[in-house]
Amino acid sequence: RGCHSAESSPRGGFISSLPEGLEGETSKAAPVSTGPIRWDSCEEEGRFQTLPERQEPHCTQPAFRTAPSSVHLPSPRSLRTSPGHSVTTAAQKSKPHPHRRHRPRELLPGGKESPQVVRKREEKANTLWAHAQLPRGPHVPVSREPRPVGSRVAGFLPCPSKTRDEADASLRVSFSLPTVHPLWTGPVSVPGGTRQSPINIQWRDSIYDPRLKPLRVSYDAISCMYVWNTGYLFQVEFDDVTEASGISGGPLENHYRLKQFHFHWGAVNEAGSEHTVDGHAYPAELHLVHWNSVKYQNYQEAVVGENGLAVIGVFLKLGAHHQTLQRLVDILPEIKHKDARAAVGPFNPSSLLPACRDYWTYSGSLTTPPLTESVTWIIQKEPVEVALSQLSAFRSLLFSALGEEEKMMVNNYRPLQPLMNRKVWASFQTTNEGTRSLRR
């Protein structure tokens, strides 16, 4: 069981040293290999036997301690046998096994075992069964700790389905730590918060609130200043000194000024949006970030304040060419590297919003550090269509600065966060037909 083409040592070097006191029991443990020999089970005699040489094994599966190659395990067909039962090879039947400890069993009057002894044996058999049932494969290590590449790590059994070179490569993939963007290496303001974003929006679980009114959006194209590469995404900045560009209404009690908008996207079209709907992700997501100018003096204060920010989220899906977005796409080659910036000219981002203004809303956080829980999210129900060539232009940007090793700017979205005890409110009646329409 487990690796069906496993291997062993030339002289039958299978898993040795079982948990103490279980040596007389049969098991489902997999074999340990000390050389490129394949193994199989002998159906007639119910024990293992070695077969001709093949290739060097490797696999990350849990193992017990190893022992001399003369130790044999019985058939894995059953974990439980009669007391004192043991399986040996024909050559070993004439003499006791040198590595097996024979312990006298505690017997009750009449020759029966005591309940304590029976219970102890059953517990050990269950422990062995649990180890035998652990998942196997190159990406299921016993421990998450990184281990040396190319070494036989304690606690792992070799699998015969891979050569030594493939084994080293698998270890490299299994134990190498993922590359973390520098944006996420520093401390965050709200570790372990209860209102983190993004989330998966369950259409049926969202609650219709008839008190939610349409969102009023008013943007002044002249207030658009420039676009720049932050090293994590590209961002369009606006002049927020006046009330010229902002939103109000909907779930908001005050007027919120537009500070900037940016996008998140993936390396492939199957992922990229930060929020998802019924588990469905879009290739990209637009965020328009606003701050509460009535309650706070500036954007920096609003970031850390209660109800300080309001962010409109818009999903992008593959479809027709988006004419307004193309204006930004044409500028992207100028900001390919980190910290590069370019003038945009008058730009009205309201043209990036869908025609249908139905939305979901919930209380959440920023999706980049400092991750402060000061955001009222307004997620548009309908996505907007963009062309594949426009998404490809996003992916042509780089995380790295000029002169540094080039790193493609993709997958700059945060993983989903738990909803906890929050509610997601909808400005529209939720129906099953809406879910089917979304997936189309």
Buried (B, 14 or more C-beta within 10 A) or exposed (E): EBBEEBBBBEEBBBBBBBBEEBBBBBBBBBBBBBBBBBBBBEEEEBBBEBEEEBBBBBBBBBBBEBBEBBBBBBBBEEBEBEEEEBBBBEEBEEEEBEEEEEEEBEEEEEEEBEEEBEEBBEEBBEEBBEBBEEEBBBEBBBEEEEBEBEEBBEBBBBBBBBBBEBBBBBBEEBBEEEEEBEBEEEEBBBEEBBBBBBBBBBBEEBEEBEEBEEBEBBBBBBBBBBBBBBBBBBBBBBBBEEBBBBBBEBBBEEBBBBBBBBBBBBBEBEBBBBBBBEEBBBBBBBBBBBBBBEBBEEBEEBBBBEBBBBBBBBBBBBEEEBEEBBEBBEBBEBBBBBEBBBEBEEBBBBBBBBEEBBBBBBBBBBBBBBBBBBBBBBBBBBBBBBBEEBBEBBBEBBBBBEEEEEEEBBBBBBEBBEBEEBEBBBBBEBEEEBBEEBEE
